[in-house]
Amino acid sequence: MFTGIIETTGVVRRIEQDKTNIRFFIEAGFIHELKIDQSIAHNGVCLTVDGISEGLYSVTCIEETLLKTNIRTWKVGTMVNLERSMLMNGRLDGHMVYGHVDQTAICTQVDDKDGSKVFTFNYDATKGNVTIEKGSVSINGVSLTVINSGNGAFSVAIIPYTFEHTNFKFMEKESVVNLEFDVIGKYVSRYLKQMMSR
């Protein structure tokens, strides 16, 4: 379980193919605090630490994860948003994020708002996911509030702090991002579909 509040960013330093799996070796400032089997959200994807050596930790992605997330676009040098699992005795500053990406989206527009930036994203609405204005969404693991919502599209505003401390500072038109929609909205949507099909 995560909050969508990014702790730090990491950098992909090495990539190894293992049949259909890919193992990523990542450099991060909190590596001295990590242990094997720990869960970390990488751009919003919950992955398990499976090795720590020579200043890097490693995670392994199966084919299913590669197909459904933007991890398939990672290269050596890619900056990744990182968040360790939440502490039960801490404040929930973002929203409940599970680290289970629902689908990817494409950035279609970036607008400078004289201090903040507004990013617009398009996603495949046929998968049944929805956003609402003032609702929560996780983009690359960052908990954000939707400011404009349409069918298969929405926008979020990014304050300077978030821009500087996440990989939003490298995001541009055509960038592919991971989306995790609000869990309450997903349950309501599924319930309504079931009711309408009866």
C-alpha positions, 0 to 999 in steps of 0.5 A: 500500500502506498500514498502517492507521495514520491520519496525520491527518484532513482536512475536505471543503471543497468538492464538484463534480459532473462527469457521473457523477464527483464531485471532492472538495476537502480541507483537510489539515495535510500539504498542503505535502508533497503532490504530484500523482499521490500516493496517499492512503487516504481512509477506507480508499479509495485515491484519487489527488491530481489537484490542489493549490490555495489550501490544498486538494487534490482527488481524483476519485471515479468512480461505481463507488467512490461506489456501493461505499464511504461516500464517497457520504455525504460532505458539506461539513464531513465529517471523513475519515481520511487515510494516505499510502502506506507507506514501504518503510524504515519499520515496519509498525505496523498490517497490510497494507492495500491501499486497496481497500474490500471493502464497507460496514458499518453500526454497530449498537452503541457501548458505553462500557467506562470508558476505551475504546469497543466498536463493533459492525458488521453487514455483508452476509455473502453477499459472502463476507467473514469476520472471525475473533477476533484477526484484522485488519480495516480500518474507515474505513482504521484497522487494528483487531483483531476482538474478537468475530466472528459471521456478518455481525457483529463488534466492535472496541475503540477506545482513547482515542488512536484515538478522538480522532485519527480520525473514530471520535469522530463515529461512532454507530449507523447510521453507514456505514463502509468495510471492507477485510478481511484479504487472507490471509483473503480468499485462504483463503476464496476457495481453500476455496470453489473446493475445495468447488465441485469 
